[in-house]
């Protein structure tokens, strides 16, 4: 990519899209094409096609998606599969039809089987049953991967796919009904400290292991792959290190300064027992993460505290 190239970041208001925009601008790319959901509904095929015909972006980062935690996925399975299938189908097809040079599709580590060997390698895709609590989202993301590969195979379209692990960072979603585990913890512990609440209750047993990647590290990986990777195979993006949910709670408790008790509700679902990505493929290309977990959580917490009133008012 050159500084003058026209780059469309789909989903630029979201956690991932906003981080990609920050990274591109830091690298000197100012010719960004951005549209809010109100300006362009990517679920609308005709509107998406018209946008690409008019704007003709040369590079596309497809970060737009409907995302959420266990509760959101389990409560709205039809929305998760329909919205994500619609967005990625419309964008990939329109990008190919209108001369986009290269497209990066963002998937998710939930595409891998629930009981995949750990750490999860790219070749484990479609090797076993998915985790039931988010299979609708996972099936949609797998379809996006295969769509990108199909357009490459049939039409020679340069579409690549990156599979990030669990993400967090500035710009995250802190709504307790739809958020992922880390921002939910940050909000719960912050509010418990402010309200002198004696205990914080968390879902599950605390034993599942999860890997967490700061979104700014993902953004750097996305730009790196856009520059350096041109193959059909998916690429994992993570840290290669995981922690238990109980250990994560301990970190969040320390960072937020909460002094009460942490209680795990074992009647609630744990989800997949372990999700750790093998990142050998991307590190062999020359990329590695740079933000340690405790530092990243502290940064995210400071941002949440500074934006809390605005975030909760709009939730």
Secondary structure, DSSP 4 states (H G I P E B T S, - for coil): --TTS-EEEETTTSHHHHHHHHHHHHTT---EE---TTT--TT-HHHHHHHHHHH--SEEEE-------HHHHHH-HHHHHHHHHHHHHHHHHHHHHTT-SEEEEE--GGGS-TT--SSBPGGGTTSSPPPGGGHHHHHHHHHHHHHHHHHHHHH---EEEEEE-EEE-TT----TTT--HHHHHHHHHHHHHHTT-SEEEEES-S--EE-EEEHHHHHHHHHHHHHH---SS-EEES-S--EEHHHHHHHHHHHHT--SEEEEETTS---SSEE-B--HHHHHHT------HHHHHHHHHHHHHHHHHHHHHH-
